[in-house]
Amino acid sequence: MMNPGTIFFKTELGKAEVAQRSGQISPALRRILIMADGKRAVNELQAHARAGEVFPILRELQGLGLIDTLDETAVLPAPAASGFVVLSSGEEARPANDLEEFAKVRQAASSFVEQKLGLASVPICVAIDRCRNPAELRKMLRGVEIFVSDNLSAEAAQQFARHFGRLLV
């Protein structure tokens, strides 16, 4: 397991990849490559990848020579709870790092599903309400996105995913 305080930066090869868009890496790898700026720790990068995917992505990018680590690691305070990212100094509270803000987004997601799906939403809303952290809710919302697409439209599902996905980053 990688230290959540490890800080990555783009190598010259990584900078060239970002600038030239060679198409040799997946969009998920590219997103994390762009975010690896020598300031963000692994803890913060996790919010920009699907749950459990950031460590393999970072190892792959490092193996390709696109990123490297600084000799130091960031000293991180404890997160609000398990599954939350650490609130950086000077950073405003947001759903990914604050219990209250997360509860608001979880309620909004549940309300959206209830409004769009009516009675069919009850088991989904119960499942959403059981999510204890942003990682669990992001995982749940991927399934909800498919359900919304099947029962409403692909456009509604995409709108749902974009809106709530942005809030949980």
TACORDA-V746810 format. One record per backbone hydrogen bond with DSSP energy under -0.5 kcal/mol. CO is the residue of the C=O (numbers start at 1). NH is the residue of the N-H. E is the energy in kcal/mol with one decimal. If there is no record, write none. Layout:
{{CO NH E} {CO NH E}}
This chain:
{{3 6 -2.0} {4 43 -2.6} {5 74 -3.4} {6 42 -2.0} {7 70 -2.3} {8 38 -2.5} {9 68 -2.1} {11 15 -2.7} {12 16 -2.1} {13 17 -2.0} {14 18 -2.2} {15 19 -2.3} {16 20 -2.8} {17 21 -2.1} {26 30 -2.6} {27 31 -2.4} {28 32 -1.7} {29 33 -2.7} {30 34 -2.7} {31 35 -1.7} {32 36 -1.5} {35 37 -1.5} {36 10 -0.6} {40 8 -0.9} {41 44 -1.0} {41 45 -1.9} {42 46 -1.9} {44 47 -1.0} {45 48 -1.9} {46 49 -1.5} {50 53 -2.5} {50 54 -0.5} {53 57 -2.0} {54 58 -2.7} {55 59 -2.4} {56 60 -2.4} {57 61 -2.9} {58 62 -2.4} {59 63 -2.5} {60 64 -2.0} {61 66 -2.5} {61 67 -0.9} {62 65 -1.2} {66 11 -2.1} {68 9 -2.7} {72 7 -0.7} {74 76 -0.7} {81 84 -1.8} {83 135 -0.8} {85 80 -0.5} {86 88 -0.7} {88 91 -2.1} {94 97 -2.1} {94 98 -1.5} {96 85 -2.9} {98 102 -2.4} {99 103 -2.3} {100 104 -1.7} {101 105 -1.9} {102 106 -2.8} {103 107 -2.2} {104 108 -2.3} {105 109 -2.5} {106 110 -2.1} {107 111 -2.6} {108 112 -2.4} {109 113 -2.2} {110 114 -2.4} {111 115 -2.7} {112 116 -2.2} {113 117 -2.6} {114 118 -1.8} {117 120 -1.4} {118 121 -1.9} {119 122 -1.4} {121 125 -3.3} {122 126 -2.2} {123 127 -2.0} {124 128 -2.7} {125 129 -2.7} {126 130 -1.0} {127 131 -0.6} {128 131 -1.4} {133 137 -2.3} {134 138 -2.9} {135 139 -1.9} {136 140 -2.4} {137 141 -2.8} {138 142 -1.2} {139 143 -1.0} {140 144 -2.0} {141 145 -2.4} {142 146 -1.4} {143 147 -2.0} {144 148 -3.1} {145 149 -2.3} {146 150 -2.5} {147 151 -2.1} {148 152 -2.7} {148 153 -0.6} {153 157 -2.1} {154 158 -2.5} {155 159 -2.5} {156 160 -2.4} {157 161 -2.8} {158 162 -2.6} {159 163 -2.4} {160 164 -2.4} {161 165 -2.3} {162 166 -2.1} {163 167 -1.4} {164 168 -1.4} {166 169 -0.9}}
